């Protein structure tokens, strides 16, 4: 298997810790009904639109399943990356409002 792409133990701990933190704060906000900045969700939708546009360019070429942006055109690769960042920032902003 490709071991050079495997995250280190410290990386795994950090990733699991961040996912646990995000999950626990999201559950707390949902439980108490406090979503501080719901308009951040528009950023999630914009990011998903960019992501979907980039993926559709691959579907049109005939690639039904792909990982990453290696086989994408430069504009599609940029839209793919920006879309992911928009979805991440929008999701964090929706649930963590004043913290960001």
N, C-alpha and C positions, 0 to 999 in steps of 0.2 A: 504494500500500500504506500501511498505518498506521505511519508512522515514529515517532510519538510514543511508541509502546509498545516500540520497539527499545532494547535495552540499550546503554549507551555502551561505548566500547572498554575503559575501565578495568573496568567491570562484567563484560565478557566475559572479560578476563584473570583477574579474581578467581574467577569461576565455574569456568573451565577449571582454574585452579590448585587450587581446593578439590576438584573432582571427581578430578583427578589424585592429590592427596594421599589422599583417601578410598580411591580404587581401589588405590593402591600399598600402603597400610597394610592394607587388607582382604586383598589377595593375600598379603602377608607373613604375616599372622595365619593365613590358611588353610594356607599352605605349612608353617608351623611347628606347626600344630595348636593354636594358643593363642587360644582365644576366652575372654576373661577373665570376662565376665558373661553366660553364655547365658540367664539368666532375663530379661534385657532383651528377649528375643525375644517374651515374653508381651505387652510393650507394643506391639510391632509388630502382633501379632494383634488386640489390643484396638483399635488405631488402624484396622486394616483393617476390623474389624467396624463401627466408627462410619462410616467412609467408605462402606462397602457399604450400610449402612442409609440414609444420605443419598441415595446414587445410586438405590437402589430406589424411593424416594419419587418421583423423576423418571420412572423407568421406568413406574410405575403411572399417572402422568399422561399417558404416551404419548411422552415425550421419550426417544428411544433413544440419542441422542448429544448430549452437552452438555459445555461447558468452563466451569469455575468454578462459582460458587454463585449467580449472579445470579438465576436463575429458581427457586431453592429457597425453601421456607418458612423463616422465621427459625430454627426449631429444627434443620432439616436443614442449613442453612448453617453453623450453629455446630458441629454434629456433623461436618460435612465438614472444617472447618478444624482442629478438635481432633484428628480422625482423622489428618490429614496430619502434624500436629506429633507425635503419638504414634508414627507410623511412622518419622519422621525421628530422633527422640530414641532410640527403641528400636533402630533400625539402627545408629546411632552408638555407643550403649552396648554393643551386642553385640560390636562389633569393636574398640572402643577402650577398653573397660572402665575401667582405672585412670586414663586420661587425662581422662575426663569428671569 
